[in-house]
């Protein structure tokens, strides 16, 4: 019994120590990181699945991000106090050379910053772009999503006696990962007008099959991208319907129109005015 009592404090102490264990480098590195250097923004997304991706964007004289320089992706692992990065795909060889492995010495890593010593002995500090989320544990996209009002157009007729058909489209605009303090671009009315003009020029033959709608989606992406400074990564079609009656159109709009933001009640408004 005496021996058992002597082991009890040791067990409790060990249990407390294990409970206070700090996160490993492999846990801390997961997430979205960014750094700024030489008028360029570098974005690095490290995923728990063992993959990573990186974007590089440059800014102009007015300190406005003007375009995406390129991207890269590959695999990563932690070896002792090194972050080992293997590049599998890259169109920015001056930053990430394809089919090459880089060894970065970890100088410091916590939930906010990651300081690495590069092979050329230069030291760079990355800042976390956001808190780790559930998305980091998978290959799900981390990009912002814009959900505009549904599009409804009367399809163009190839013959005057063709019946009216209405092309109803609900979609999500998926953007590239934004840099710190970079605002999500608005869906400009001119962009919507351009989309409506394009969609209304289509005929039933051009949208009646799944493959044809995919082609329309690609054309729509190319059309809208300039209005978003080239930040559109993809357009995901959520629902598409070809309706022959206005009743079906109304049903589509009721089902797929995003709910408006709730207005503050009168009490909340009065409190804001008093403050």
BAVEXKE-779367 format. One record per residue: residue in one letter; x, y, z of N, C-alpha, C in turn. Coordinates in steps of 0.05 Angstrom, whole numbers, plus 5000, padded with zeros to 4 digits. Example, Ala and Ser with C-alpha at 12.3 -4.5 7.8 and 13.67 -1.06 7.14 Angstrom:
REM BAVEXKE-779367
res | nxx | nyy | nzz | caxx | cayy | cazz | cxx | cyy | czz
a | 5264 | 4886 | 5156 | 5246 | 4910 | 5156 | 5264 | 4934 | 5156
s | 5257 | 4955 | 5142 | 5273 | 4979 | 5143 | 5258 | 5001 | 5157
//
This chain:
REM BAVEXKE-779367
res | nxx | nyy | nzz | caxx | cayy | cazz | cxx | cyy | czz
x | 5017 | 4976 | 5000 | 5000 | 5000 | 5000 | 5017 | 5025 | 5000
x | 5039 | 5024 | 5016 | 5057 | 5047 | 5017 | 5069 | 5052 | 4990
x | 5077 | 5030 | 4976 | 5089 | 5033 | 4950 | 5068 | 5045 | 4930
x | 5043 | 5036 | 4933 | 5022 | 5047 | 4916 | 5018 | 5077 | 4920
x | 5019 | 5085 | 4946 | 5015 | 5113 | 4952 | 5038 | 5130 | 4942
x | 5062 | 5118 | 4942 | 5085 | 5133 | 4932 | 5083 | 5137 | 4901
x | 5071 | 5118 | 4887 | 5068 | 5120 | 4858 | 5046 | 5139 | 4850
x | 5027 | 5144 | 4868 | 5004 | 5160 | 4861 | 5011 | 5189 | 4854
x | 5028 | 5203 | 4870 | 5035 | 5230 | 4862 | 5050 | 5231 | 4836
x | 5067 | 5210 | 4831 | 5082 | 5209 | 4806 | 5062 | 5207 | 4782
x | 5042 | 5190 | 4785 | 5022 | 5187 | 4764 | 5007 | 5212 | 4759
x | 4999 | 5226 | 4781 | 4984 | 5251 | 4778 | 5001 | 5272 | 4764
x | 5027 | 5274 | 4772 | 5045 | 5293 | 4760 | 5049 | 5287 | 4731
x | 5052 | 5262 | 4724 | 5056 | 5255 | 4696 | 5031 | 5261 | 4680
x | 5007 | 5256 | 4691 | 4982 | 5261 | 4677 | 4979 | 5291 | 4672
x | 4986 | 5308 | 4691 | 4984 | 5337 | 4687 | 5003 | 5346 | 4665
x | 5027 | 5334 | 4665 | 5047 | 5341 | 4645 | 5037 | 5334 | 4617
x | 5025 | 5310 | 4614 | 5015 | 5302 | 4588 | 4992 | 5320 | 4579
x | 4976 | 5328 | 4599 | 4953 | 5345 | 4592 | 4962 | 5372 | 4583
x | 4985 | 5382 | 4591 | 4995 | 5408 | 4583 | 5013 | 5407 | 4559
x | 5014 | 5384 | 4545 | 5032 | 5381 | 4523 | 5026 | 5402 | 4501
x | 5047 | 5414 | 4491 | 5045 | 5434 | 4471 | 5039 | 5421 | 4444
x | 5025 | 5436 | 4426 | 5020 | 5425 | 4399 | 5046 | 5420 | 4385
x | 5047 | 5400 | 4368 | 5071 | 5394 | 4353 | 5073 | 5413 | 4329
x | 5096 | 5413 | 4316 | 5099 | 5429 | 4291 | 5080 | 5419 | 4270
x | 5075 | 5393 | 4269 | 5057 | 5382 | 4249 | 5028 | 5391 | 4253
x | 5021 | 5397 | 4278 | 4994 | 5408 | 4284 | 4993 | 5438 | 4279
x | 5013 | 5452 | 4287 | 5013 | 5481 | 4284 | 5015 | 5491 | 4255
x | 5029 | 5476 | 4238 | 5033 | 5485 | 4211 | 5008 | 5484 | 4194
x | 4988 | 5469 | 4202 | 4964 | 5466 | 4186 | 4948 | 5492 | 4186
x | 4941 | 5501 | 4162 | 4926 | 5526 | 4160 | 4935 | 5543 | 4136
x | 4926 | 5568 | 4137 | 4932 | 5586 | 4115 | 4952 | 5608 | 4125
x | 4974 | 5611 | 4110 | 4995 | 5630 | 4118 | 5001 | 5650 | 4095
x | 5011 | 5673 | 4103 | 5018 | 5693 | 4083 | 5042 | 5709 | 4091
x | 5056 | 5720 | 4072 | 5078 | 5738 | 4077 | 5081 | 5757 | 4053
x | 5092 | 5781 | 4059 | 5096 | 5801 | 4038 | 5125 | 5807 | 4036
x | 5134 | 5808 | 4011 | 5163 | 5813 | 4006 | 5166 | 5823 | 3977
x | 5181 | 5845 | 3974 | 5189 | 5855 | 3947 | 5164 | 5859 | 3929
x | 5144 | 5873 | 3940 | 5119 | 5880 | 3926 | 5104 | 5855 | 3916
x | 5107 | 5833 | 3931 | 5093 | 5809 | 3924 | 5080 | 5797 | 3949
x | 5056 | 5786 | 3946 | 5042 | 5772 | 3967 | 5045 | 5742 | 3962
x | 5053 | 5728 | 3983 | 5057 | 5699 | 3981 | 5036 | 5686 | 4000
x | 5021 | 5667 | 3989 | 5001 | 5653 | 4004 | 5008 | 5624 | 4004
x | 5007 | 5611 | 4028 | 5013 | 5583 | 4031 | 4991 | 5570 | 4047
x | 4979 | 5549 | 4035 | 4958 | 5534 | 4049 | 4968 | 5506 | 4054
x | 4970 | 5499 | 4080 | 4981 | 5473 | 4088 | 4957 | 5456 | 4098
x | 4954 | 5433 | 4087 | 4931 | 5416 | 4094 | 4939 | 5392 | 4111
x | 4921 | 5383 | 4128 | 4926 | 5360 | 4145 | 4929 | 5334 | 4129
x | 4919 | 5334 | 4105 | 4920 | 5310 | 4088 | 4948 | 5306 | 4077
x | 4967 | 5325 | 4082 | 4994 | 5322 | 4072 | 5000 | 5337 | 4047
x | 4980 | 5353 | 4037 | 4985 | 5369 | 4013 | 4987 | 5399 | 4020
x | 4997 | 5414 | 4001 | 4999 | 5443 | 4005 | 4995 | 5456 | 3977
x | 4988 | 5482 | 3978 | 4986 | 5497 | 3953 | 4994 | 5526 | 3959
x | 5004 | 5539 | 3939 | 5014 | 5566 | 3942 | 5007 | 5584 | 3918
x | 5000 | 5609 | 3924 | 4995 | 5629 | 3904 | 5015 | 5652 | 3908
x | 5023 | 5665 | 3887 | 5039 | 5689 | 3889 | 5025 | 5711 | 3873
x | 5021 | 5734 | 3885 | 5008 | 5756 | 3871 | 5025 | 5781 | 3874
x | 5025 | 5798 | 3854 | 5041 | 5822 | 3854 | 5023 | 5846 | 3855
x | 5035 | 5868 | 3865 | 5020 | 5893 | 3867 | 5032 | 5915 | 3850
x | 5016 | 5934 | 3843 | 5025 | 5956 | 3826 | 5035 | 5980 | 3841
x | 5040 | 6002 | 3827 | 5051 | 6025 | 3840 | 5032 | 6038 | 3860
x | 5006 | 6032 | 3857 | 4986 | 6044 | 3875 | 4980 | 6025 | 3899
x | 4997 | 6005 | 3903 | 4994 | 5986 | 3925 | 4969 | 5969 | 3922
x | 4960 | 5965 | 3898 | 4937 | 5949 | 3894 | 4945 | 5923 | 3880
x | 4935 | 5901 | 3890 | 4942 | 5875 | 3878 | 4932 | 5874 | 3850
x | 4949 | 5870 | 3830 | 4941 | 5872 | 3802 | 4940 | 5845 | 3788
x | 4949 | 5824 | 3800 | 4947 | 5799 | 3785 | 4961 | 5776 | 3799
x | 4954 | 5753 | 3791 | 4965 | 5729 | 3801 | 4990 | 5721 | 3785
x | 5013 | 5719 | 3798 | 5037 | 5712 | 3784 | 5038 | 5682 | 3777
x | 5029 | 5666 | 3795 | 5029 | 5637 | 3790 | 5022 | 5622 | 3815
x | 5023 | 5595 | 3812 | 5015 | 5578 | 3835 | 5032 | 5553 | 3834
x | 5032 | 5539 | 3857 | 5046 | 5514 | 3859 | 5032 | 5496 | 3880
x | 5039 | 5470 | 3880 | 5027 | 5452 | 3899 | 5045 | 5427 | 3902
x | 5040 | 5412 | 3923 | 5057 | 5389 | 3928 | 5050 | 5376 | 3954
x | 5071 | 5364 | 3967 | 5067 | 5350 | 3993 | 5087 | 5362 | 4013
x | 5081 | 5357 | 4038 | 5098 | 5367 | 4060 | 5100 | 5346 | 4082
x | 5120 | 5350 | 4099 | 5123 | 5334 | 4123 | 5142 | 5348 | 4142
x | 5141 | 5340 | 4167 | 5159 | 5351 | 4188 | 5180 | 5330 | 4195
x | 5205 | 5338 | 4193 | 5227 | 5321 | 4201 | 5244 | 5335 | 4222
x | 5241 | 5326 | 4247 | 5254 | 5339 | 4270 | 5245 | 5369 | 4271
x | 5263 | 5388 | 4267 | 5255 | 5416 | 4267 | 5257 | 5428 | 4240
x | 5250 | 5412 | 4219 | 5250 | 5422 | 4192 | 5223 | 5417 | 4179
x | 5215 | 5437 | 4163 | 5191 | 5434 | 4146 | 5202 | 5426 | 4118
x | 5194 | 5402 | 4110 | 5204 | 5391 | 4084 | 5181 | 5393 | 4064
x | 5187 | 5408 | 4042 | 5166 | 5414 | 4022 | 5175 | 5403 | 3995
x | 5159 | 5386 | 3983 | 5164 | 5375 | 3957 | 5145 | 5388 | 3937
x | 5155 | 5398 | 3915 | 5139 | 5412 | 3895 | 5132 | 5392 | 3873
x | 5106 | 5388 | 3868 | 5097 | 5370 | 3847 | 5087 | 5384 | 3822
x | 5074 | 5407 | 3826 | 5065 | 5424 | 3804 | 5072 | 5453 | 3809
x | 5081 | 5467 | 3788 | 5089 | 5495 | 3792 | 5091 | 5509 | 3765
x | 5081 | 5534 | 3764 | 5086 | 5551 | 3741 | 5101 | 5577 | 3750
x | 5113 | 5575 | 3774 | 5130 | 5597 | 3784 | 5157 | 5585 | 3794
x | 5173 | 5576 | 3775 | 5198 | 5563 | 3782 | 5218 | 5580 | 3798
x | 5216 | 5606 | 3796 | 5234 | 5623 | 3812 | 5227 | 5623 | 3841
x | 5202 | 5614 | 3848 | 5194 | 5612 | 3876 | 5193 | 5583 | 3885
x | 5179 | 5566 | 3870 | 5176 | 5538 | 3875 | 5184 | 5522 | 3850
x | 5207 | 5510 | 3850 | 5216 | 5495 | 3826 | 5204 | 5467 | 3826
x | 5192 | 5459 | 3804 | 5178 | 5434 | 3802 | 5198 | 5410 | 3806
x | 5188 | 5389 | 3819 | 5203 | 5364 | 3823 | 5227 | 5369 | 3841
x | 5226 | 5389 | 3858 | 5248 | 5395 | 3877 | 5237 | 5394 | 3905
x | 5255 | 5386 | 3924 | 5248 | 5385 | 3952 | 5263 | 5407 | 3967
x | 5249 | 5422 | 3984 | 5262 | 5444 | 3999 | 5261 | 5437 | 4029
x | 5283 | 5443 | 4043 | 5285 | 5438 | 4072 | 5286 | 5465 | 4086
x | 5266 | 5472 | 4102 | 5265 | 5497 | 4116 | 5269 | 5492 | 4146
x | 5289 | 5505 | 4158 | 5293 | 5503 | 4187 | 5272 | 5519 | 4202
x | 5259 | 5506 | 4221 | 5239 | 5520 | 4236 | 5252 | 5536 | 4259
x | 5252 | 5562 | 4257 | 5263 | 5579 | 4278 | 5243 | 5584 | 4300
x | 5218 | 5589 | 4292 | 5196 | 5592 | 4311 | 5170 | 5586 | 4298
x | 5152 | 5573 | 4313 | 5125 | 5567 | 4302 | 5105 | 5566 | 4325
x | 5084 | 5582 | 4322 | 5062 | 5582 | 4341 | 5036 | 5586 | 4326
x | 5015 | 5592 | 4341 | 4989 | 5594 | 4327 | 4986 | 5619 | 4310
x | 5005 | 5638 | 4313 | 5003 | 5663 | 4298 | 5025 | 5667 | 4276
x | 5049 | 5657 | 4282 | 5071 | 5662 | 4263 | 5087 | 5636 | 4258
x | 5101 | 5636 | 4235 | 5119 | 5614 | 4228 | 5144 | 5626 | 4216
x | 5166 | 5625 | 4231 | 5191 | 5636 | 4221 | 5209 | 5613 | 4212
x | 5217 | 5615 | 4187 | 5233 | 5594 | 4174 | 5260 | 5605 | 4164
x | 5280 | 5588 | 4166 | 5306 | 5594 | 4155 | 5308 | 5579 | 4129
x | 5312 | 5593 | 4107 | 5312 | 5582 | 4080 | 5340 | 5570 | 4074
x | 5341 | 5553 | 4053 | 5367 | 5541 | 4046 | 5389 | 5561 | 4040
x | 5381 | 5586 | 4031 | 5401 | 5607 | 4026 | 5408 | 5623 | 4051
x | 5399 | 5612 | 4075 | 5404 | 5624 | 4101 | 5388 | 5650 | 4106
x | 5370 | 5657 | 4089 | 5352 | 5680 | 4094 | 5330 | 5671 | 4112
x | 5320 | 5688 | 4129 | 5299 | 5682 | 4148 | 5274 | 5698 | 4141
x | 5251 | 5684 | 4138 | 5226 | 5697 | 4132 | 5205 | 5688 | 4152
x | 5187 | 5707 | 4158 | 5166 | 5701 | 4177 | 5139 | 5702 | 4163
x | 5124 | 5680 | 4166 | 5097 | 5678 | 4155 | 5077 | 5684 | 4177
x | 5055 | 5698 | 4170 | 5033 | 5703 | 4189 | 5009 | 5686 | 4181
x | 4995 | 5677 | 4202 | 4972 | 5661 | 4196 | 4949 | 5679 | 4185
x | 4938 | 5670 | 4163 | 4917 | 5686 | 4150 | 4890 | 5683 | 4165
x | 4886 | 5660 | 4177 | 4860 | 5655 | 4191 | 4865 | 5633 | 4211
x | 4846 | 5631 | 4229 | 4847 | 5608 | 4248 | 4843 | 5582 | 4233
x | 4855 | 5561 | 4243 | 4851 | 5535 | 4231 | 4821 | 5527 | 4232
x | 4812 | 5516 | 4210 | 4784 | 5509 | 4209 | 4781 | 5479 | 4201
x | 4757 | 5470 | 4200 | 4752 | 5442 | 4191 | 4761 | 5438 | 4163
x | 4760 | 5459 | 4147 | 4768 | 5456 | 4119 | 4798 | 5448 | 4116
x | 4814 | 5455 | 4136 | 4843 | 5449 | 4134 | 4848 | 5419 | 4135
x | 4830 | 5404 | 4145 | 4834 | 5375 | 4148 | 4828 | 5360 | 4123
x | 4818 | 5374 | 4103 | 4811 | 5361 | 4078 | 4822 | 5378 | 4055
x | 4814 | 5370 | 4030 | 4822 | 5385 | 4007 | 4800 | 5403 | 3998
x | 4781 | 5410 | 4016 | 4760 | 5428 | 4009 | 4772 | 5456 | 4005
x | 4760 | 5471 | 3986 | 4771 | 5498 | 3980 | 4767 | 5517 | 4003
x | 4786 | 5535 | 4007 | 4785 | 5555 | 4028 | 4778 | 5582 | 4018
x | 4770 | 5584 | 3992 | 4766 | 5610 | 3980 | 4739 | 5622 | 3988
x | 4737 | 5649 | 3988 | 4711 | 5661 | 3993 | 4692 | 5655 | 3970
x | 4666 | 5655 | 3977 | 4646 | 5648 | 3957 | 4625 | 5671 | 3956
x | 4619 | 5680 | 3931 | 4598 | 5700 | 3927 | 4574 | 5685 | 3915
x | 4551 | 5689 | 3927 | 4526 | 5677 | 3917 | 4507 | 5699 | 3907
x | 4508 | 5704 | 3881 | 4490 | 5725 | 3870 | 4461 | 5717 | 3868
x | 4444 | 5736 | 3862 | 4416 | 5730 | 3856 | 4415 | 5711 | 3832
x | 4395 | 5693 | 3831 | 4393 | 5675 | 3808 | 4390 | 5691 | 3781
x | 4398 | 5678 | 3760 | 4395 | 5690 | 3733 | 4371 | 5676 | 3719
x | 4354 | 5692 | 3707 | 4332 | 5681 | 3691 | 4331 | 5697 | 3665
x | 4333 | 5683 | 3643 | 4331 | 5696 | 3617 | 4313 | 5680 | 3598
x | 4302 | 5694 | 3579 | 4287 | 5681 | 3558 | 4306 | 5672 | 3536
x | 4308 | 5646 | 3531 | 4328 | 5636 | 3512 | 4321 | 5647 | 3484
x | 4342 | 5651 | 3468 | 4338 | 5661 | 3441 | 4325 | 5639 | 3424
x | 4309 | 5648 | 3405 | 4294 | 5629 | 3388 | 4308 | 5628 | 3360
x | 4311 | 5604 | 3351 | 4323 | 5600 | 3324 | 4301 | 5604 | 3302
x | 4276 | 5599 | 3311 | 4253 | 5604 | 3292 | 4231 | 5619 | 3307
x | 4217 | 5635 | 3292 | 4197 | 5653 | 3305 | 4175 | 5638 | 3319
x | 4168 | 5614 | 3309 | 4146 | 5600 | 3321 | 4155 | 5581 | 3344
x | 4180 | 5581 | 3350 | 4190 | 5565 | 3373 | 4176 | 5575 | 3399
x | 4171 | 5557 | 3417 | 4158 | 5565 | 3442 | 4178 | 5578 | 3461
x | 4168 | 5594 | 3479 | 4185 | 5608 | 3499 | 4197 | 5587 | 3518
x | 4223 | 5591 | 3523 | 4236 | 5575 | 3543 | 4253 | 5594 | 3560
x | 4253 | 5589 | 3587 | 4267 | 5606 | 3605 | 4290 | 5591 | 3618
x | 4313 | 5602 | 3616 | 4337 | 5590 | 3627 | 4342 | 5601 | 3655
x | 4339 | 5584 | 3675 | 4341 | 5592 | 3703 | 4367 | 5580 | 3715
x | 4384 | 5598 | 3726 | 4411 | 5590 | 3735 | 4417 | 5601 | 3762
x | 4424 | 5583 | 3781 | 4434 | 5592 | 3808 | 4462 | 5582 | 3811
x | 4480 | 5600 | 3818 | 4509 | 5592 | 3819 | 4523 | 5605 | 3842
x | 4547 | 5595 | 3847 | 4566 | 5606 | 3867 | 4591 | 5614 | 3852
x | 4601 | 5638 | 3858 | 4627 | 5647 | 3847 | 4648 | 5642 | 3868
x | 4666 | 5624 | 3862 | 4688 | 5617 | 3881 | 4713 | 5633 | 3874
x | 4723 | 5648 | 3894 | 4746 | 5666 | 3889 | 4771 | 5653 | 3898
x | 4793 | 5663 | 3889 | 4819 | 5656 | 3899 | 4822 | 5664 | 3928
x | 4840 | 5652 | 3943 | 4845 | 5660 | 3970 | 4854 | 5689 | 3970
x | 4841 | 5706 | 3987 | 4848 | 5734 | 3988 | 4871 | 5740 | 4007
x | 4885 | 5761 | 4001 | 4907 | 5769 | 4018 | 4896 | 5784 | 4042
x | 4913 | 5787 | 4064 | 4903 | 5802 | 4087 | 4894 | 5830 | 4080
x | 4872 | 5838 | 4091 | 4860 | 5865 | 4087 | 4850 | 5869 | 4059
x | 4849 | 5848 | 4042 | 4838 | 5850 | 4015 | 4808 | 5844 | 4017
x | 4792 | 5863 | 4008 | 4763 | 5860 | 4011 | 4752 | 5842 | 3988
x | 4731 | 5828 | 3995 | 4717 | 5812 | 3975 | 4704 | 5831 | 3954
x | 4711 | 5828 | 3929 | 4699 | 5846 | 3909 | 4669 | 5843 | 3907
x | 4656 | 5865 | 3901 | 4627 | 5865 | 3898 | 4619 | 5855 | 3871
x | 4595 | 5844 | 3870 | 4584 | 5835 | 3844 | 4572 | 5861 | 3831
x | 4588 | 5873 | 3814 | 4581 | 5899 | 3802 | 4556 | 5896 | 3784
x | 4538 | 5915 | 3784 | 4515 | 5914 | 3766 | 4522 | 5910 | 3736
x | 4545 | 5921 | 3728 | 4553 | 5917 | 3700 | 4561 | 5888 | 3695
x | 4572 | 5875 | 3715 | 4578 | 5847 | 3712 | 4553 | 5830 | 3708
x | 4533 | 5836 | 3724 | 4508 | 5822 | 3722 | 4494 | 5827 | 3695
x | 4496 | 5853 | 3686 | 4485 | 5860 | 3660 | 4498 | 5844 | 3637
x | 4525 | 5842 | 3639 | 4540 | 5828 | 3619 | 4533 | 5798 | 3619
x | 4529 | 5787 | 3643 | 4521 | 5759 | 3645 | 4493 | 5754 | 3633
x | 4475 | 5772 | 3639 | 4448 | 5769 | 3629 | 4447 | 5771 | 3598
x | 4463 | 5789 | 3587 | 4464 | 5792 | 3558 | 4475 | 5767 | 3545
x | 4496 | 5756 | 3557 | 4507 | 5731 | 3547 | 4488 | 5708 | 3548
x | 4475 | 5704 | 3571 | 4457 | 5682 | 3575 | 4432 | 5684 | 3557
x | 4422 | 5708 | 3553 | 4399 | 5712 | 3536 | 4405 | 5708 | 3506
x | 4430 | 5707 | 3499 | 4438 | 5703 | 3471 | 4439 | 5673 | 3464
x | 4436 | 5656 | 3485 | 4438 | 5627 | 3481 | 4412 | 5616 | 3471
x | 4414 | 5594 | 3457 | 4390 | 5580 | 3447 | 4386 | 5554 | 3463
x | 4363 | 5543 | 3460 | 4356 | 5518 | 3475 | 4376 | 5496 | 3469
x | 4385 | 5494 | 3444 | 4404 | 5474 | 3436 | 4431 | 5477 | 3451
x | 4438 | 5502 | 3458 | 4464 | 5507 | 3471 | 4463 | 5501 | 3501
x | 4440 | 5495 | 3513 | 4439 | 5491 | 3542 | 4423 | 5466 | 3549
x | 4415 | 5450 | 3530 | 4397 | 5428 | 3536 | 4411 | 5403 | 3548
x | 4437 | 5401 | 3546 | 4452 | 5378 | 3557 | 4471 | 5387 | 3579
x | 4480 | 5368 | 3595 | 4499 | 5374 | 3616 | 4525 | 5385 | 3605
x | 4535 | 5372 | 3584 | 4560 | 5381 | 3572 | 4558 | 5409 | 3561
x | 4536 | 5415 | 3549 | 4533 | 5442 | 3537 | 4532 | 5463 | 3559
x | 4519 | 5457 | 3582 | 4518 | 5475 | 3605 | 4546 | 5480 | 3616
x | 4563 | 5459 | 3616 | 4591 | 5462 | 3625 | 4606 | 5481 | 3607
x | 4601 | 5481 | 3581 | 4614 | 5499 | 3563 | 4604 | 5528 | 3568
x | 4578 | 5531 | 3574 | 4567 | 5557 | 3581 | 4581 | 5568 | 3606
x | 4584 | 5550 | 3626 | 4597 | 5557 | 3651 | 4625 | 5568 | 3647
x | 4640 | 5554 | 3629 | 4668 | 5563 | 3623 | 4668 | 5590 | 3610
x | 4649 | 5595 | 3592 | 4648 | 5621 | 3578 | 4639 | 5643 | 3598
x | 4621 | 5636 | 3616 | 4612 | 5655 | 3636 | 4635 | 5663 | 3655
x | 4651 | 5643 | 3662 | 4674 | 5649 | 3679 | 4694 | 5668 | 3666
x | 4700 | 5663 | 3641 | 4718 | 5681 | 3626 | 4706 | 5709 | 3623
x | 4679 | 5711 | 3620 | 4666 | 5736 | 3617 | 4667 | 5753 | 3642
x | 4662 | 5740 | 3665 | 4660 | 5755 | 3691 | 4687 | 5760 | 3704
x | 4707 | 5745 | 3698 | 4733 | 5747 | 3712 | 4744 | 5775 | 3712
x | 4744 | 5790 | 3689 | 4755 | 5817 | 3690 | 4741 | 5836 | 3709
x | 4715 | 5831 | 3715 | 4701 | 5848 | 3734 | 4709 | 5842 | 3763
x | 4723 | 5820 | 3767 | 4733 | 5812 | 3794 | 4763 | 5813 | 3795
x | 4776 | 5829 | 3778 | 4805 | 5832 | 3778 | 4819 | 5805 | 3775
x | 4807 | 5786 | 3760 | 4819 | 5760 | 3755 | 4819 | 5742 | 3779
x | 4803 | 5747 | 3799 | 4803 | 5731 | 3824 | 4784 | 5707 | 3823
x | 4769 | 5704 | 3802 | 4751 | 5681 | 3801 | 4767 | 5655 | 3796
x | 4764 | 5637 | 3815 | 4777 | 5611 | 3812 | 4759 | 5591 | 3797
x | 4733 | 5593 | 3803 | 4714 | 5575 | 3790 | 4686 | 5585 | 3794
x | 4668 | 5577 | 3777 | 4639 | 5582 | 3781 | 4625 | 5555 | 3783
x | 4612 | 5551 | 3806 | 4598 | 5526 | 3811 | 4568 | 5530 | 3807
x | 4558 | 5515 | 3789 | 4529 | 5516 | 3784 | 4514 | 5499 | 3804
x | 4497 | 5512 | 3820 | 4482 | 5498 | 3841 | 4457 | 5485 | 3830
x | 4442 | 5501 | 3814 | 4417 | 5490 | 3802 | 4413 | 5503 | 3775
x | 4403 | 5487 | 3756 | 4396 | 5498 | 3730 | 4370 | 5485 | 3721
x | 4352 | 5501 | 3711 | 4326 | 5492 | 3702 | 4319 | 5507 | 3676
x | 4307 | 5492 | 3657 | 4296 | 5504 | 3633 | 4266 | 5502 | 3636
x | 4254 | 5525 | 3641 | 4225 | 5526 | 3646 | 4210 | 5535 | 3622
x | 4185 | 5525 | 3619 | 4168 | 5533 | 3597 | 4145 | 5551 | 3605
x | 4142 | 5556 | 3632 | 4121 | 5573 | 3642 | 4132 | 5592 | 3663
x | 4119 | 5615 | 3666 | 4127 | 5634 | 3686 | 4123 | 5623 | 3715
x | 4103 | 5605 | 3717 | 4099 | 5593 | 3744 | 4124 | 5577 | 3753
x | 4136 | 5562 | 3734 | 4161 | 5548 | 3741 | 4183 | 5567 | 3747
x | 4184 | 5589 | 3733 | 4205 | 5609 | 3738 | 4202 | 5621 | 3766
x | 4177 | 5627 | 3774 | 4172 | 5638 | 3800 | 4180 | 5618 | 3822
x | 4173 | 5592 | 3817 | 4181 | 5572 | 3837 | 4211 | 5570 | 3840
x | 4225 | 5573 | 3818 | 4255 | 5572 | 3819 | 4265 | 5596 | 3835
x | 4255 | 5619 | 3830 | 4265 | 5643 | 3843 | 4259 | 5642 | 3873
x | 4235 | 5632 | 3881 | 4228 | 5630 | 3909 | 4247 | 5610 | 3923
x | 4254 | 5589 | 3910 | 4270 | 5568 | 3922 | 4300 | 5576 | 3924
x | 4310 | 5591 | 3904 | 4339 | 5595 | 3903 | 4348 | 5624 | 3907
x | 4330 | 5642 | 3912 | 4339 | 5669 | 3918 | 4350 | 5671 | 3946
x | 4375 | 5681 | 3950 | 4386 | 5683 | 3977 | 4369 | 5700 | 3995
x | 4367 | 5692 | 4020 | 4351 | 5708 | 4040 | 4366 | 5735 | 4045
x | 4351 | 5757 | 4047 | 4364 | 5782 | 4053 | 4374 | 5783 | 4082
x | 4393 | 5801 | 4087 | 4403 | 5804 | 4114 | 4381 | 5814 | 4132
x | 4378 | 5803 | 4156 | 4357 | 5812 | 4174 | 4362 | 5841 | 4183
x | 4340 | 5856 | 4183 | 4342 | 5884 | 4192 | 4342 | 5885 | 4223
x | 4356 | 5904 | 4235 | 4356 | 5907 | 4264 | 4328 | 5916 | 4273
x | 4320 | 5907 | 4297 | 4294 | 5915 | 4306 | 4295 | 5944 | 4316
x | 4272 | 5955 | 4322 | 4271 | 5984 | 4329 | 4288 | 5990 | 4354
x | 4288 | 5972 | 4373 | 4303 | 5976 | 4397 | 4333 | 5979 | 4392
x | 4343 | 5961 | 4375 | 4371 | 5962 | 4368 | 4378 | 5988 | 4354
x | 4360 | 5997 | 4335 | 4365 | 6021 | 4320 | 4366 | 6045 | 4339
x | 4348 | 6046 | 4359 | 4348 | 6068 | 4377 | 4373 | 6069 | 4394
x | 4383 | 6045 | 4402 | 4408 | 6044 | 4418 | 4431 | 6055 | 4402
x | 4433 | 6048 | 4376 | 4455 | 6058 | 4360 | 4453 | 6088 | 4357
x | 4428 | 6099 | 4353 | 4425 | 6128 | 4351 | 4433 | 6142 | 4376
x | 4426 | 6130 | 4399 | 4433 | 6143 | 4425 | 4463 | 6143 | 4429
x | 4477 | 6121 | 4420 | 4506 | 6120 | 4424 | 4520 | 6139 | 4405
//
